[in-house]
Structures are given as C-alpha cells and as structure tokens.
C-alpha cells in the first residue's frame, strides 16, 4: 500500500476491520492465552500458528491510535478482513461452539457466536 492512500480507502479498511473484529483487545488477549487458541491453525511443532500471531498483532492494532496506523498496519487489517469473511462462508455443520472453525476465527479476533 502506498503512503498516498486516500482518506476514503483508509476509512473503508477501518470500517471493514471494525465489522470483522468483534472482540475487544482484552478479550482477544485472554483468548490467545488459552490452550484452545494454541491448538488450532497452521504451525510447525512447538511454534506459534499464523492465526495466533495475527491475533497478537490485532491486539496491538486495537490499542493503537487510529491516526498512528501505518500502511503495513492497514495491510494487515485488510488481511484480517479477508480471512474472517472467507471462513465465515465455510461454517461446519452442527454446533460450532467448541469447533476448530470457531477457535480459528477467534484467533483472528472474530467470535461467530456473537
């Protein structure tokens, strides 16, 4: 993303991120400390998953003043929106409350049970 991002584009990314991320920084931080959070996602043995690392970054983004967000921050926000939208379109059958699908989405800041 260029530093010449228009206000409208920036506003769209922020609005989409706010729609996708329905957990507060504190809620997400608590979730990321759970065994369930660590149990999902693509990762090598003993390493943090991509989604878990993204969750830590989302916590930081939620705590960052909006005027201080960099183009790299906005790019990650856009990645979060894409992930959440894609996965919401692929729900498992039955009760998803304790599913890997829900846990993975929660690592990305979205609790589909809300």
C-alpha angles and dihedrals in degrees: 000000000000126000085240093074108148122239090246093055091046091049090051092052091048093047092047090048091050089052093048099043109063098163124086121237090255094049092048092047090052091047093050089058093060127099089234091059092050092046098068138063137044112307143136119249110291094003131110117260122243090248093050091051089048089052091055089051091048089054089054092046092051089053095047121097107251092232090057097056114122127216087256090055090051090049090054090047089054090049089053091051091050093049094048093047093048095048095044085060091058106054120167120244118262128008109357096185095106098025130128086234092062093042091052092050090049090055085060092051100261124112107194090197090073 
